[in-house]
Amino acid sequence: MDKTKQVWYLYANHKKLLQSECVSIVSQAYMELGQKPAPETIALMGTLLADDLAHNYGRMELDEVRFAISKGIRNGDEGTSCFVNVRTWNVWLKDYKKSAQLKRQQGLLTDYQAHTENVKKIGSTIQKAKQLKNGREKN
């Protein structure tokens, strides 16, 4: 695991980058929910997320945080509304963190690790298809 991608490292060394990334994560969450709040709201929520991450989820990577929040949006309680707020993202992050710790203890891949492996495999397949297509076009 690359420690330079972890929240605590970004908070200590690149706080502005962390806050900017958190604004992006919050903005993506609102988009996934089909909501469009005011830019000031997104900026404030991004600042709150950065603070929560730094104090409670420092060992997570930002891409892992993005994955956990997106997963929380998709896998929330059925039949209930979903909102982007401090309590909700803390529930999603805590649930993800608990699940990831259990999987690590069992020697299994976390959901995020499985996701990144799938993305790599898909990318490899696409590259092979492009190479095959380019080879056919040259002949």
Contacts in CASP RR format, 6 or more apart in sequence:
PFRMAT RR
TARGET T0000
AUTHOR 0000-0000-0000
METHOD contacts of the structure
MODEL  1
MDKTKQVWYLYANHKKLLQSECVSIVSQAYMELGQKPAPETIALMGTLLA
DDLAHNYGRMELDEVRFAISKGIRNGDEGTSCFVNVRTWNVWLKDYKKSA
QLKRQQGLLTDYQAHTENVKKIGSTIQKAKQLKNGREKN
1 61 0 8 1.000
2 61 0 8 1.000
3 9 0 8 1.000
5 61 0 8 1.000
5 62 0 8 1.000
5 63 0 8 1.000
6 58 0 8 1.000
6 59 0 8 1.000
6 60 0 8 1.000
6 61 0 8 1.000
7 18 0 8 1.000
7 53 0 8 1.000
7 54 0 8 1.000
7 57 0 8 1.000
7 58 0 8 1.000
7 59 0 8 1.000
7 60 0 8 1.000
7 61 0 8 1.000
7 62 0 8 1.000
7 65 0 8 1.000
8 54 0 8 1.000
8 58 0 8 1.000
8 59 0 8 1.000
10 17 0 8 1.000
10 18 0 8 1.000
10 21 0 8 1.000
10 62 0 8 1.000
11 18 0 8 1.000
11 50 0 8 1.000
11 53 0 8 1.000
11 54 0 8 1.000
11 58 0 8 1.000
15 50 0 8 1.000
18 50 0 8 1.000
18 53 0 8 1.000
18 54 0 8 1.000
18 62 0 8 1.000
19 46 0 8 1.000
19 47 0 8 1.000
19 50 0 8 1.000
21 62 0 8 1.000
22 46 0 8 1.000
22 47 0 8 1.000
22 49 0 8 1.000
22 50 0 8 1.000
22 53 0 8 1.000
23 42 0 8 1.000
23 43 0 8 1.000
23 45 0 8 1.000
23 46 0 8 1.000
23 47 0 8 1.000
25 46 0 8 1.000
25 49 0 8 1.000
25 62 0 8 1.000
25 65 0 8 1.000
25 66 0 8 1.000
25 69 0 8 1.000
26 42 0 8 1.000
26 45 0 8 1.000
26 46 0 8 1.000
26 49 0 8 1.000
26 84 0 8 1.000
27 42 0 8 1.000
28 66 0 8 1.000
28 69 0 8 1.000
28 70 0 8 1.000
29 69 0 8 1.000
29 70 0 8 1.000
29 73 0 8 1.000
29 84 0 8 1.000
29 89 0 8 1.000
30 36 0 8 1.000
30 37 0 8 1.000
30 42 0 8 1.000
30 84 0 8 1.000
32 70 0 8 1.000
32 73 0 8 1.000
32 74 0 8 1.000
33 73 0 8 1.000
33 82 0 8 1.000
33 83 0 8 1.000
33 84 0 8 1.000
35 84 0 8 1.000
37 45 0 8 1.000
45 84 0 8 1.000
45 85 0 8 1.000
48 86 0 8 1.000
49 89 0 8 1.000
52 86 0 8 1.000
52 89 0 8 1.000
52 90 0 8 1.000
52 93 0 8 1.000
53 60 0 8 1.000
53 65 0 8 1.000
53 93 0 8 1.000
56 90 0 8 1.000
56 93 0 8 1.000
57 65 0 8 1.000
57 93 0 8 1.000
57 97 0 8 1.000
60 68 0 8 1.000
60 93 0 8 1.000
60 97 0 8 1.000
63 112 0 8 1.000
63 116 0 8 1.000
64 96 0 8 1.000
64 112 0 8 1.000
65 93 0 8 1.000
67 96 0 8 1.000
67 111 0 8 1.000
67 112 0 8 1.000
67 115 0 8 1.000
68 92 0 8 1.000
68 93 0 8 1.000
68 95 0 8 1.000
68 96 0 8 1.000
68 97 0 8 1.000
68 112 0 8 1.000
69 89 0 8 1.000
69 92 0 8 1.000
69 93 0 8 1.000
71 92 0 8 1.000
71 96 0 8 1.000
71 111 0 8 1.000
72 92 0 8 1.000
72 95 0 8 1.000
72 96 0 8 1.000
73 82 0 8 1.000
73 92 0 8 1.000
76 82 0 8 1.000
82 88 0 8 1.000
96 111 0 8 1.000
96 112 0 8 1.000
99 110 0 8 1.000
99 111 0 8 1.000
100 110 0 8 1.000
100 111 0 8 1.000
100 112 0 8 1.000
103 109 0 8 1.000
103 110 0 8 1.000
103 111 0 8 1.000
104 110 0 8 1.000
109 117 0 8 1.000
END
